[in-house]
């Protein structure tokens, strides 16, 4: 949707006037007295309202699916907010392992040079970092741009370029890079994502703990100023990362380390990347003995070929004994989000198929984790699976039968949860108060995705490919994060 769209302009005016002009911005320093009062007020509104809603549902004690769904959802939300409230990212403790940054790319001629630049301009010691970029059969000038990057950077001896003669897929591109990696830690960055200057340094800090095998960074929209849809996604990302991954991180079971920015202990993902690499030569896709014992079961060979390679990498890494996956909210990466609804739907189709594969794979071992971690994982999956049936029943079937109370209750309750998510995102991430109305505006989008894209993804789980890469890509990069001059990067 264009920024000039009348609805968008009207919405922007209302957001700024009602929410931004009348209410003060949250202090940037949450340690001040005012900041603590804001946080306490948000916590009071969140927990008092949710506990009140739960008490009402329990008192009603109705015997139907909607009642069960509502009680479980409210209970899960209380748990989520309680756990994510105690989340704190690890600050820089001076840990500087040797790392390999991996960037798989296809048809990214407009941004790939800037993506590589932001990596080399980060404040991670260049002597401890190598960068491998894989051109996976691009049909534009991506390879030429990469060669120009090689010639223009003073760190060309630490930049490795790999070119696939044809398109094998993102997971094979990742596997090609990991096979060449010399670092003990593999940092994965999407080819349309730009890291903050301290993101890589902060991302790897939790890996000093030997039990941590994977770390997820915090994603934001790089092009949020381009219109209504990118802004919706920006605030949705803020919620999905800080609230859900914050909870999962405290439990040590982040279920998806996003491909925008993630770090893995190399030894924990080699079993799967070695398998993916066999696809390049047409070999059989089979897990080795150890990995099969952890993830074994029917359809494993199909699940590991998921288009959601980030979920599969996370699941394989997390399947190890006592393995933990965590989230670093201070390791910020900005990615180019879809600017049109068509691109957005294609992306969501890929993500929903990936969720199916990743959840089936993780479900095979998550019961071995702590009781709280396993219960929260399986409950969350159960609620997601049940959601289409609840929406269809109470927003479509029941109104046709003349029962509108349940439909109104579901709409009002979901909008209120959107309000709470936006409010808490504002509190934790110090975003604009616009996060509240934008997150509420995302509710009908989520309903639409649940009834269309999600159901279609369930019906076609084995369709693969670089789905988000087929649409028209931006020819120029959005504003690149401000970084230090390349001559001042630590050697």
C-alpha positions, 0 to 999 in steps of 0.5 A: 500500500502506498504512503499516499493512500488516503486511508494510510494518511488518515490513520497516520494522523489519528495515530499521531494526534490521539496516541502521540500528541496527548500522551508523553513518550516513555523515558528512554532510560527505564531505570529512572523513577518515571520509567519504573512507574510506566513499567509498573503501570503497564504491568498492572494493566496487563496482569489485573485485566488478564486475571480478571478475564480468566476469573470470569471464564472460570466462573462461567464454566461452560462446556464448549470449545470456545470456553476451553480455548479462551481459558487456555489462551488467557492462561498462556498469555498470563504465563507469557507476560510473567516470563517475558517480564523477567527477560534481560539480554546479556551485555558485552562480557568480552567474549570474542570467538572466531566467527564465520558470517554466512550470507546466502543470496539470490537476486539481491543486486540492489542491496547486497553490497550494503549488506556486506558493508554493514557486516565489515563495519561492525565493531567485531574484531576483523581478525576473528571474523570471516564473511562468506557470501553465496550467490545461489544462481542469481539471474541479475547482477548480484555476482558482479556486485559481490565482486565489486565488494571484494575489490573495494573492501580493505578486508578482501582477504576475509571475504569469501565468495561462492557462486552456484551455477544454478539455483539449489535453494537457500538451505544448500547455499547455507550448507555450502558456506558452512562447509567452508567456514573456519569459525567455531561460531556460524552467524547467519544473516539474510541477504536483505538485512542490515546489522547494527554496528554492535549486533554481531558482538552482542549476538555471540555473548551467550555462546560463552556458555557451552550449553547455549547452541543457538542465539537469535537477534532482534529483527526490525523493519528497515523500510518501515517509513515506506507505508502502512504495511511495512509499519504494521510488520515493524510493530508486529516484529517488535512484539513477536521477538520481544514478547514470545522469544523473550519468554522462550529465551528464559526457558532456553527453548527459542523455537526459531532463530530467525534467518535475519540474524542468528548464531549457531555453534558450528558443531551443533548444525553440521549434521544437518548442513552436511545432509543439505550439501548432498542435495547439490550433488544429488545424493540421498537426504539422510541424517547420520546416526546421532541426529537420527536418534534425536530427531528420528521418526516418520517423514524426517527426510521431508521435514529437514528439506523445509523452506524454513531452514532457520527453524530446522537449524534451530530444531537440530541444534536444540535437539542435543542433550541439555542444549539451549537456544536464547534470544538477544534483544540488544543484537539488532538487525533491520530487514526489508519487509514486504511492501505489497500485500501480495509479497506479504502473503507469499512470505507468510505462506513460506513462514507458515509451511516452515512452522508446520515442519519446524513444529513437527520436528521440535515436537519430537524432542521438546518433551525432554526439556524442562516441564515448564518449557515443554508444557508451554511449547505444546500448549502454544502449538495446540492453541495455534492449531485450534485457532482456525476452527475457533474463528470459523465457528464463532465468526462465521457459523454462529452469526449465521445461526443468529448467535452474535455474542460469541463473535463480538466477544472473540473480536473484542477479546482479540483486539484487547490482546492486540492492545496489550501486546502493543502496550507491552511492546512500547514498554519493553522496546521503548517504541512509539505509542503508535505500536498500540493502534498498529498492533490492534490494526493487525488483528484483522490481518491475522484473522485473514491469514489464519483463514487463508494462508495458514489453511493453505499452508497446511494443505500444501506443506511440501511445496518448497522454494525461495518463495519470498524471492520471486517478487519484485525486489527493491532496487535500492537499499533503505537507509543503512544503520549509522555505523563507524567509518570502515577505517576505524573498525577494530583489527 
